[in-house]
Amino acid sequence: MKIPLSMVFVLLLLVPAINRNESSRVEAASEEQATTTANTQAQQREREEQAQQREREEYVKSIQAKLDAYDKKLDGLEARTSTLSGPAKDDFRNMIEQLRIQKKNIASRLGYVKNASPDAFSLIKADVESTLPELERSYEDLSKKLEMTPASPSKNQQKSY
């Protein structure tokens, strides 16, 4: 009788041990799943951040190209003012300088884009998007005004009268 009773006793001790091993396996599996999910989410965030960074870089390049084009346009306006003299020439040069300052302000805003948070990037982008048309309008107005201003006669033409 001792042997069957001891076997029952051993069996009773093994059942809780088996249950504990089974629950630790379930816990390990859920921990693995949580780790896998966390890794997947981290990879997704990293891909999103890289995509945002590429978008920012492309945006900065496109705006910088537009600003470089304005440099050439403003150089052209300055060349056209060379036919003027006196106060008109000075006035146009001052207006061109104001356009250059306006362009530099836009360029300085672009410097903030690289390290800006997504919300800040949206605000800076909206600001730049609103100031670029202002620069274009100012340039067009000045260009038209310069076309309507008669060139000053050269010194040779003044002497022939």
Helices and strands as residue ranges (DSSP letters): H 2-81, H 86-113, H 118-148, H 155-159
